[in-house]
């Protein structure tokens, strides 16, 4: 993990998502909604929410893969729970457009330290 300041794990239980939705803050743009809250842990955890409104399974999976890679390449400060919610327009967005949208939200939320260079 060159350039990363901490590990990113996944939110795994429904209660973790519920906690972020109920107690976290929200930032959004045309493609993505970011929900984030401090978790008090030495790691950050991320989760994705892609509804059927985004498209059929193949399209939703493509959006998921792209968002997962964007999160993996972003050096997020340790100690955050993050949920990225894809809006329906994300199905027609390119990888570069999604990356730009997510990085803007990370910067607005002040949870991004830097982007890894590979």
N, CA, C and O of each residue as an XYZ file, in Angstrom:
472
protein
N       0.824     -1.187      0.000
C       0.000      0.000      0.000
C       0.864      1.245      0.000
O       0.895      1.967      0.996
N       1.545      1.506     -1.057
C       2.396      2.686     -1.119
C       1.551      3.942     -1.087
O       0.536      4.027     -1.779
N       1.957      4.917     -0.293
C       1.258      6.183     -0.262
C       0.053      6.216      0.652
O      -0.466      7.289      0.960
N      -0.397      5.055      1.087
C      -1.575      5.013      1.944
C      -1.171      5.209      3.393
O      -0.146      4.692      3.837
N      -1.980      5.956      4.127
C      -1.657      6.198      5.526
C      -2.353      5.208      6.440
O      -1.998      5.101      7.613
N      -3.317      4.496      5.939
C      -4.027      3.539      6.777
C      -4.744      2.515      5.922
O      -4.897      2.672      4.711
N      -5.181      1.454      6.597
C      -5.898      0.418      5.875
C      -7.347      0.816      5.683
O      -7.920      1.547      6.491
N      -7.925      0.329      4.613
C      -9.354      0.531      4.381
C      -9.985     -0.851      4.369
O      -9.608     -1.708      3.570
N     -10.924     -1.056      5.236
C     -11.674     -2.299      5.257
C     -13.088     -2.003      4.809
O     -13.416     -0.866      4.472
N     -13.924     -3.025      4.806
C     -15.296     -2.855      4.331
C     -16.276     -2.832      5.493
O     -16.085     -3.509      6.503
N     -17.320     -2.048      5.330
C     -18.445     -2.134      6.253
C     -19.152     -3.439      5.913
O     -19.459     -3.689      4.747
N     -19.411     -4.270      6.912
C     -19.936     -5.599      6.621
C     -21.331     -5.846      7.167
O     -22.075     -6.645      6.598
N     -21.702     -5.193      8.242
C     -22.986     -5.482      8.874
C     -23.990     -4.369      8.607
O     -23.607     -3.203      8.505
N     -25.266     -4.711      8.494
C     -26.300     -3.688      8.275
C     -26.293     -2.597      9.342
O     -26.590     -1.440      9.045
N     -25.958     -2.955     10.583
C     -25.929     -1.957     11.662
C     -24.872     -0.883     11.393
O     -25.057      0.280     11.751
N     -23.771     -1.277     10.764
C     -22.718     -0.310     10.453
C     -23.215      0.709      9.424
O     -22.957      1.906      9.554
N     -23.923      0.231      8.413
C     -24.503      1.142      7.418
C     -25.532      2.052      8.076
O     -25.550      3.257      7.826
N     -26.388      1.475      8.916
C     -27.430      2.253      9.593
C     -26.821      3.350     10.445
O     -27.335      4.468     10.477
N     -25.736      3.044     11.132
C     -25.065      4.031     11.975
C     -24.542      5.198     11.131
O     -24.700      6.359     11.508
N     -23.926      4.888     10.003
C     -23.401      5.947      9.134
C     -24.551      6.792      8.579
O     -24.447      8.017      8.511
N     -25.642      6.138      8.184
C     -26.789      6.877      7.647
C     -27.432      7.764      8.704
O     -27.841      8.886      8.403
N     -27.525      7.278      9.934
C     -28.239      8.048     10.959
C     -27.371      9.114     11.627
O     -27.863     10.199     11.940
N     -26.092      8.824     11.850
C     -25.244      9.756     12.602
C     -24.196     10.473     11.765
O     -23.574     11.427     12.234
N     -23.995     10.023     10.530
C     -22.956     10.621      9.698
C     -23.430     11.858      8.964
O     -24.624     12.154      8.910
N     -22.469     12.576      8.397
C     -22.770     13.744      7.564
C     -22.840     13.314      6.111
O     -22.372     12.235      5.747
N     -23.429     14.168      5.284
C     -23.654     13.832      3.893
C     -23.154     14.947      2.977
O     -23.331     16.131      3.263
N     -22.532     14.550      1.877
C     -22.109     15.459      0.820
C     -22.540     14.811     -0.493
O     -22.516     13.585     -0.604
N     -22.932     15.600     -1.481
C     -23.402     14.980     -2.717
C     -23.093     15.831     -3.938
O     -22.826     17.029     -3.845
N     -23.142     15.163     -5.092
C     -23.085     15.829     -6.386
C     -23.977     15.044     -7.341
O     -24.771     14.216     -6.894
N     -23.866     15.283     -8.630
C     -24.759     14.642     -9.602
C     -24.612     13.125     -9.671
O     -25.573     12.430    -10.003
N     -23.436     12.605     -9.364
C     -23.168     11.180     -9.554
C     -23.182     10.361     -8.271
O     -23.572      9.194     -8.286
N     -22.762     10.960     -7.165
C     -22.509     10.205     -5.937
C     -23.016     10.977     -4.727
O     -23.012     12.208     -4.702
N     -23.454     10.218     -3.721
C     -23.712     10.787     -2.396
C     -22.695     10.143     -1.459
O     -22.563      8.920     -1.426
N     -21.983     10.959     -0.705
C     -21.013     10.467      0.275
C     -21.591     10.662      1.662
O     -22.019     11.760      2.019
N     -21.602      9.600      2.435
C     -21.980      9.689      3.846
C     -20.767      9.241      4.641
O     -20.173      8.205      4.344
N     -20.399     10.020      5.651
C     -19.196      9.698      6.418
C     -19.365     10.101      7.867
O     -20.059     11.066      8.190
N     -18.711      9.337      8.737
C     -18.673      9.678     10.155
C     -17.399      9.114     10.766
O     -16.906      8.078     10.319
N     -16.860      9.778     11.780
C     -15.687      9.239     12.472
C     -16.063      7.938     13.181
O     -17.165      7.817     13.717
N     -15.144      6.962     13.184
C     -15.453      5.684     13.827
C     -14.610      5.400     15.067
O     -14.864      4.415     15.761
N     -13.618      6.229     15.361
C     -12.807      6.023     16.550
C     -11.862      4.838     16.470
O     -11.322      4.413     17.491
N     -11.652      4.301     15.288
C     -10.758      3.156     15.095
C      -9.496      3.613     14.360
O      -9.490      4.688     13.760
N      -8.428      2.812     14.400
C      -7.207      3.188     13.680
C      -7.289      2.905     12.174
O      -6.322      3.131     11.447
N      -8.435      2.415     11.713
C      -8.631      2.126     10.291
C      -9.877      2.842      9.795
O     -10.728      3.259     10.581
N      -9.969      2.976      8.493
C     -11.197      3.473      7.878
C     -11.912      2.295      7.244
O     -11.289      1.322      6.819
N     -13.241      2.402      7.187
C     -14.043      1.347      6.575
C     -14.941      1.983      5.525
O     -15.452      3.086      5.719
N     -15.129      1.281      4.411
C     -15.965      1.827      3.345
C     -17.034      0.826      2.946
O     -16.883     -0.383      3.123
N     -18.108      1.358      2.406
C     -19.191      0.534      1.897
C     -19.814      1.215      0.694
O     -19.684      2.425      0.512
N     -20.487      0.429     -0.120
C     -21.133      0.951     -1.317
C     -22.616      0.629     -1.273
O     -23.026     -0.403     -0.740
N     -23.408      1.518     -1.835
C     -24.836      1.285     -1.971
C     -25.220      1.639     -3.403
O     -25.191      2.803     -3.802
N     -25.580      0.610     -4.166
C     -25.931      0.798     -5.569
C     -27.337      0.233     -5.759
O     -27.521     -0.984     -5.733
N     -28.321      1.093     -5.947
C     -29.699      0.610     -6.049
C     -30.009      0.136     -7.461
O     -29.239      0.375     -8.391
N     -31.132     -0.532     -7.610
C     -31.542     -1.032     -8.916
C     -31.886      0.096     -9.877
O     -31.985     -0.126    -11.084
N     -32.067      1.300     -9.353
C     -32.310      2.458    -10.211
C     -31.108      2.753    -11.106
O     -31.251      3.357    -12.169
N     -29.932      2.327    -10.672
C     -28.711      2.583    -11.446
C     -28.731      1.790    -12.747
O     -28.227      2.265    -13.765
N     -29.302      0.598    -12.731
C     -29.367     -0.215    -13.945
C     -29.432     -1.686    -13.601
O     -29.601     -2.071    -12.444
N     -29.295     -2.496    -14.629
C     -29.315     -3.938    -14.420
C     -28.019     -4.380    -13.745
O     -27.096     -3.585    -13.572
N     -27.962     -5.644    -13.371
C     -26.859     -6.163    -12.560
C     -25.485     -5.897    -13.171
O     -24.548     -5.539    -12.457
N     -25.360     -6.068    -14.478
C     -24.064     -5.865    -15.132
C     -23.598     -4.421    -14.953
O     -22.426     -4.168    -14.676
N     -24.518     -3.487    -15.112
C     -24.192     -2.065    -14.975
C     -23.869     -1.739    -13.521
O     -22.890     -1.046    -13.242
N     -24.686     -2.236    -12.595
C     -24.436     -1.982    -11.167
C     -23.083     -2.535    -10.748
O     -22.355     -1.889     -9.995
N     -22.742     -3.718    -11.225
C     -21.453     -4.316    -10.871
C     -20.290     -3.512    -11.433
O     -19.253     -3.386    -10.780
N     -20.448     -2.968    -12.631
C     -19.399     -2.127    -13.220
C     -19.189     -0.874    -12.369
O     -18.051     -0.490    -12.097
N     -20.282     -0.242    -11.950
C     -20.185      0.948    -11.099
C     -19.522      0.579     -9.775
O     -18.680      1.325     -9.275
N     -19.898     -0.568     -9.204
C     -19.293     -1.018     -7.939
C     -17.789     -1.222     -8.079
O     -17.016     -0.781     -7.229
N     -17.378     -1.893     -9.153
C     -15.944     -2.136     -9.366
C     -15.180     -0.824     -9.484
O     -14.102     -0.669     -8.912
N     -15.745      0.111    -10.228
C     -15.082      1.404    -10.398
C     -14.977      2.152     -9.073
O     -13.915      2.679     -8.742
N     -16.064      2.201     -8.315
C     -16.039      2.920     -7.037
C     -15.087      2.254     -6.046
O     -14.374      2.938     -5.311
N     -15.075      0.921     -6.027
C     -14.171      0.201     -5.127
C     -12.715      0.536     -5.447
O     -11.900      0.710     -4.542
N     -12.394      0.625     -6.733
C     -11.027      0.949     -7.146
C     -10.673      2.392     -6.793
O      -9.549      2.668     -6.376
N     -11.608      3.297     -6.955
C     -11.364      4.695     -6.606
C     -11.075      4.821     -5.116
O     -10.161      5.544     -4.721
N     -11.845      4.124     -4.289
C     -11.610      4.157     -2.838
C     -10.258      3.535     -2.516
O      -9.523      4.051     -1.674
N      -9.921      2.424     -3.183
C      -8.648      1.746     -2.929
C      -7.463      2.652     -3.236
O      -6.466      2.636     -2.514
N      -7.564      3.439     -4.296
C      -6.458      4.299     -4.703
C      -6.406      5.620     -3.943
O      -5.436      6.367     -4.076
N      -7.411      5.914     -3.166
C      -7.460      7.166     -2.408
C      -6.899      6.935     -1.013
O      -7.263      5.970     -0.342
N      -6.026      7.812     -0.586
C      -5.467      7.710      0.763
C      -6.410      8.448      1.716
O      -6.310      9.660      1.907
N      -7.309      7.693      2.296
C      -8.296      8.262      3.205
C      -7.712      8.247      4.608
O      -7.064      7.284      5.018
N      -7.951      9.324      5.331
C      -7.456      9.403      6.702
C      -8.017      8.245      7.520
O      -9.168      7.857      7.323
N      -7.229      7.691      8.428
C      -7.740      6.622      9.287
C      -8.831      7.150     10.213
O      -8.849      8.329     10.568
N      -9.739      6.254     10.595
C     -10.751      6.607     11.575
C     -12.077      7.069     11.007
O     -12.808      7.802     11.673
N     -12.408      6.657      9.781
C     -13.664      7.075      9.163
C     -14.461      5.878      8.659
O     -13.893      4.908      8.157
N     -15.782      5.957      8.797
C     -16.703      5.041      8.128
C     -17.319      5.816      6.978
O     -17.846      6.911      7.171
N     -17.253      5.248      5.785
C     -17.670      5.944      4.572
C     -18.640      5.060      3.801
O     -18.398      3.864      3.639
N     -19.736      5.641      3.325
C     -20.648      4.942      2.421
C     -20.807      5.802      1.173
O     -21.166      6.977      1.256
N     -20.537      5.206      0.021
C     -20.755      5.877     -1.258
C     -22.050      5.339     -1.856
O     -22.207      4.132     -2.038
N     -22.970      6.241     -2.158
C     -24.255      5.875     -2.752
C     -24.246      6.358     -4.194
O     -24.102      7.552     -4.459
N     -24.403      5.421     -5.125
C     -24.384      5.780     -6.543
C     -25.755      6.286     -6.972
O     -26.777      5.668     -6.675
N     -25.766      7.406     -7.667
C     -27.004      7.918     -8.250
C     -27.160      7.331     -9.652
O     -26.206      6.793    -10.215
N     -28.360      7.436    -10.207
C     -28.640      6.776    -11.488
C     -27.722      7.251    -12.621
O     -27.400      6.467    -13.514
N     -27.298      8.515    -12.602
C     -26.399      9.017    -13.649
C     -25.025      8.353    -13.618
O     -24.295      8.410    -14.608
N     -24.661      7.729    -12.506
C     -23.339      7.096    -12.418
C     -23.205      5.936    -13.398
O     -22.088      5.536    -13.728
N     -24.323      5.392    -13.868
C     -24.265      4.266    -14.807
C     -23.706      4.674    -16.168
O     -23.155      3.838    -16.884
N     -23.844      5.955    -16.535
C     -23.347      6.394    -17.848
C     -22.055      7.203    -17.733
O     -21.513      7.661    -18.739
N     -21.566      7.375    -16.513
C     -20.340      8.147    -16.296
C     -19.115      7.291    -16.589
O     -19.126      6.078    -16.376
N     -18.072      7.928    -17.075
C     -16.809      7.230    -17.294
C     -16.082      7.083    -15.952
O     -16.466      7.683    -14.948
N     -15.026      6.271    -15.965
C     -14.223      6.112    -14.749
C     -13.666      7.462    -14.299
O     -13.690      7.779    -13.110
N     -13.167      8.250    -15.242
C     -12.569      9.550    -14.904
C     -13.602     10.484    -14.279
O     -13.288     11.207    -13.333
N     -14.820     10.477    -14.795
C     -15.879     11.322    -14.230
C     -16.240     10.882    -12.819
O     -16.422     11.712    -11.927
N     -16.344      9.563    -12.622
C     -16.638      9.050    -11.278
C     -15.514      9.400    -10.312
O     -15.765      9.829     -9.186
N     -14.267      9.213    -10.759
C     -13.127      9.509     -9.898
C     -13.116     10.978     -9.493
O     -12.903     11.305     -8.325
N     -13.343     11.852    -10.448
C     -13.360     13.283    -10.155
C     -14.470     13.611     -9.155
O     -14.253     14.375     -8.215
N     -15.655     13.036     -9.356
C     -16.792     13.296     -8.468
C     -16.507     12.816     -7.044
O     -16.800     13.519     -6.077
N     -15.935     11.618     -6.922
C     -15.643     11.062     -5.593
C     -14.549     11.867     -4.899
O     -14.668     12.167     -3.712
N     -13.494     12.218     -5.614
C     -12.403     12.980     -4.998
C     -12.862     14.365     -4.553
O     -12.409     14.867     -3.524
N     -13.753     14.982     -5.317
C     -14.314     16.272     -4.899
C     -15.068     16.109     -3.584
O     -14.931     16.935     -2.681
N     -15.863     15.047     -3.476
C     -16.616     14.811     -2.237
C     -15.681     14.503     -1.070
O     -15.894     14.993      0.039
N     -14.642     13.690     -1.312
C     -13.675     13.397     -0.250
C     -13.007     14.682      0.237
O     -12.824     14.869      1.440
N     -12.646     15.557     -0.684
C     -12.024     16.828     -0.296
C     -12.996     17.710      0.473
O     -12.616     18.340      1.460
N     -14.245     17.759      0.028
C     -15.254     18.549      0.740
C     -15.451     18.038      2.161
O     -15.653     18.818      3.092
N     -15.390     16.718      2.315
C     -15.567     16.113      3.633
C     -14.283     16.174      4.468
O     -14.297     15.867      5.660
N     -13.183     16.572      3.836
C     -11.869     16.664      4.494
C     -11.392     15.325      5.064
O     -10.830     15.264      6.158
N     -11.627     14.266      4.308
C     -11.177     12.948      4.755
C     -10.070     12.397      3.863
O      -9.583     11.289      4.086
N      -9.674     13.164      2.859
C      -8.667     12.700      1.915
C      -7.328     13.338      2.234
O      -7.229     14.556      2.382
N      -6.295     12.506      2.339
C      -4.955     13.038      2.567
C      -4.248     13.289      1.250
O      -3.717     14.376      1.026
N      -4.237     12.286      0.370
C      -3.606     12.437     -0.937
C      -4.050     11.286     -1.815
O      -4.678     10.338     -1.342
N      -3.721     11.371     -3.103
C      -4.040     10.300     -4.038
C      -2.767      9.521     -4.306
O      -1.709     10.111     -4.524
N      -2.863      8.190     -4.292
C      -1.702      7.351     -4.577
C      -1.281      7.522     -6.022
O      -2.117      7.711     -6.905
N      -0.006      7.455     -6.254
C       0.529      7.501     -7.609
C       1.020      6.107     -7.972
O       1.919      5.575     -7.321
N       0.438      5.517     -9.003
C       0.872      4.184     -9.440
C       1.208      4.200    -10.895
O       1.594      3.172    -11.451
